[in-house]
Amino acid sequence: MPTLRAKHVTPHAFRHATAVHLVSAGVDVTVIRSWLGHVT
């Protein structure tokens, strides 16, 4: 997408967006946390 060239996407924003999409898809939060390497 050409519009993404002007945007600054950080790794945090990418991970957050991925997590939100996974939650919306019904994936369990503990699984998402494990996949993304979140430490409790």
RODO-2510 file (C-alpha; in nm, 4 decimals, decimal comma):
residues 40
     n   res          X          Y          Z
     1     m     0,0000     0,0000     0,0000
     2     p     0,1489     0,3343    -0,0984
     3     t    -0,0112     0,5106     0,1993
     4     l     0,2005     0,3050     0,4405
     5     r     0,5233     0,4632     0,3149
     6     a     0,4494     0,7853     0,5012
     7     k     0,3577     0,6103     0,8267
     8     h     0,5978     0,5186     1,1032
     9     v     0,4997     0,1723     1,2267
    10     t     0,6834     0,0594     1,5375
    11     p     0,7303    -0,3025     1,6389
    12     h     0,5040    -0,2343     1,9373
    13     a     0,2240    -0,1082     1,7141
    14     f     0,2595    -0,4109     1,4878
    15     r     0,2476    -0,6514     1,7835
    16     h    -0,0516    -0,4710     1,9320
    17     a    -0,2434    -0,4804     1,6047
    18     t    -0,1642    -0,8497     1,5662
    19     a    -0,2856    -0,9221     1,9192
    20     v    -0,6091    -0,7272     1,8648
    21     h    -0,6820    -0,9204     1,5457
    22     l    -0,6126    -1,2517     1,7179
    23     v    -0,8428    -1,1648     2,0091
    24     s    -1,1117    -1,0619     1,7612
    25     a    -1,0714    -1,3991     1,5910
    26     g    -1,1383    -1,5759     1,9210
    27     v    -0,7843    -1,6868     2,0058
    28     d    -0,7312    -1,7286     2,3796
    29     v    -0,5380    -1,4430     2,5405
    30     t    -0,2944    -1,6801     2,7121
    31     v    -0,2052    -1,8308     2,3733
    32     i    -0,1525    -1,4859     2,2218
    33     r     0,0653    -1,3847     2,5151
    34     s     0,2766    -1,6963     2,4623
    35     w     0,3072    -1,6416     2,0838
    36     l     0,4111    -1,2788     2,1239
    37     g     0,6529    -1,3501     2,4057
    38     h     0,4808    -1,1435     2,6736
    39     v     0,6237    -1,2003     3,0176
    40     t     0,3916    -1,1948     3,3190
***
